[in-house]
């Protein structure tokens, strides 16, 4: 059940931000506007997405615990589980630092503290993503390592691309394509979480080897007990 929370968390994120948001935020452009604008000050989707966000964080923490328990004896996977839990606890920290709504941004004015902290939390979040992906990848074979490397590269490339829009947002200027670019970055991560969850669920029912930090092969018992 804890591992299944990884799949559920990813599905919840997509449904909440793409379906719920479309129904409640008239005029919002997924292609041109930032995801954070859905929870910005005054956004009609702020309250419901804040509530969904808490549920998402709980699911991520539960999944992290599941990864930690499954990785008993495999240190990289245990560390990945701890980082997932840490990521879940970072979630509520966004609440006091919402993005300023575009209609309230004053061109040329200094960036408000909330927006500055929003950028700081973004950097912390991406760092946690890349770290947990790297540690988890070290516990598996070639195909998952390659997939994880591609995911990290996608996150960093599209994250840097998203960052290039920050001056335009601060100046209250149009940001064509920003939403699409940012969604590729977030999409890469939530897909990776779901894939990791499925891989671990399959390996609980059909024992397979995990590669430990030392490079040796370890098998995870179906019951989640100590690796052999």
Secondary structure, DSSP 8 states (H G I E B T S, - for coil): -TTHHHHHHHHHHHIIIIIIHHHHSTT--TTTS-GGGGGSTT-TTHHHHHHHHHHHHHHHHHHHHHHHHHTTT-HHHHHHHHHHHHHHHHGGGGTTS----GGG--TTS---HHHHHHHHHHHHHHHHHHHHHHHHHTTS-HHHHHHHHHHHHHHHHHHHHHHTTHHHHHTT---TTHHHHHHHHHHHHHHHHHHHHHHHHHHHHS--EEE-TTS-EEE--TTS----
